[in-house]
Amino acid sequence: MMNRNALAVTAFALSALAAGAAMAADNKDKGMDKKGVAEMEKCYGVALAGKNDCAAGPGTTCAGTSKADYQGNAWKQVAKGTCTTIKTPKGMGSLQPIKS
């Protein structure tokens, strides 16, 4: 009986280690840092009105203050490396503020 329990515990521990290694490799492929948090960057021109993360330019203070959809000086945090692939009705996302 003792050997069966020890075998079950060992099998469980090995499967947990294998799953953890697989998750770590998957997170690395998705631009995750060592803590499992996605690396982020500011992406201008992709936020909907009132849904920006911060600094929406003149006349606004911070998060949620953009006045128009896809406002060029308003940004959202997105996963690093994805900003310029985001397509909007006004064009692609930008790593720099877009002049309207």
C-alpha positions in Angstrom: 0.0 0.0 0.0 2.8 2.4 0.8 4.5 1.9 -2.5 1.3 2.6 -4.4 0.8 5.9 -2.5 4.4 6.9 -3.0 4.1 6.1 -6.7 0.9 8.2 -7.0 2.5 11.2 -5.2 5.6 10.9 -7.5 3.5 10.8 -10.6 1.5 13.8 -9.5 4.6 15.8 -8.7 6.2 15.0 -12.1 3.0 15.9 -14.0 2.8 19.2 -12.1 6.4 20.0 -13.0 5.9 19.2 -16.6 2.7 21.4 -16.7 4.6 24.2 -15.1 7.5 23.9 -17.7 5.0 23.9 -20.5 3.2 27.0 -19.2 6.5 28.8 -18.8 7.5 28.1 -22.4 4.0 29.2 -23.6 4.2 32.5 -21.7 7.7 33.2 -23.2 6.2 32.8 -26.7 3.4 35.3 -25.8 5.8 38.1 -24.8 5.5 37.4 -21.0 8.1 38.5 -18.6 9.7 36.2 -15.9 6.8 36.9 -13.5 4.2 35.8 -16.1 3.0 39.3 -16.8 2.7 40.4 -20.4 5.1 43.1 -21.4 3.1 46.1 -22.5 3.5 49.2 -24.6 1.5 52.4 -25.3 -0.5 52.2 -28.5 -1.9 55.5 -29.9 -5.0 55.8 -31.9 -6.7 52.6 -30.9 -8.8 53.6 -27.9 -12.6 54.2 -28.1 -13.9 57.5 -26.6 -13.6 57.5 -22.9 -11.7 54.2 -22.9 -8.1 55.5 -23.1 -5.6 54.5 -20.4 -4.1 58.0 -19.8 -2.7 61.2 -21.3 -5.1 62.0 -24.0 -3.6 65.3 -24.9 -4.9 68.9 -24.5 -8.3 69.2 -22.8 -8.1 65.8 -21.1 -6.5 64.7 -17.8 -6.0 61.0 -17.8 -7.7 57.6 -18.1 -11.2 57.6 -19.7 -11.0 61.2 -20.9 -10.6 60.9 -24.6 -13.3 62.6 -26.5 -13.5 60.6 -29.8 -13.0 57.0 -31.0 -9.4 56.4 -32.2 -8.2 59.8 -31.0 -4.6 60.1 -32.2 -3.2 61.4 -28.9 -5.0 58.9 -26.7 -3.4 55.5 -25.9 -4.1 52.1 -24.6 -1.7 49.6 -23.1 -1.4 46.6 -25.4 0.9 43.5 -25.5 4.3 44.5 -26.7 4.8 44.0 -30.4 1.1 44.1 -31.3 0.3 47.8 -31.5 1.2 48.4 -35.2 -0.9 45.4 -36.2 -4.1 46.8 -34.7 -6.4 48.0 -37.5 -8.9 50.7 -36.9 -11.3 52.6 -39.2 -8.7 55.4 -39.1 -5.7 53.2 -39.9 -3.2 51.2 -37.8 -2.2 51.6 -34.2 1.0 53.7 -33.6 3.8 53.8 -31.1 3.8 57.6 -31.3 1.0 60.1 -31.0 -0.9 60.5 -34.3 -1.6 64.1 -35.4 -5.3 64.5 -36.2 
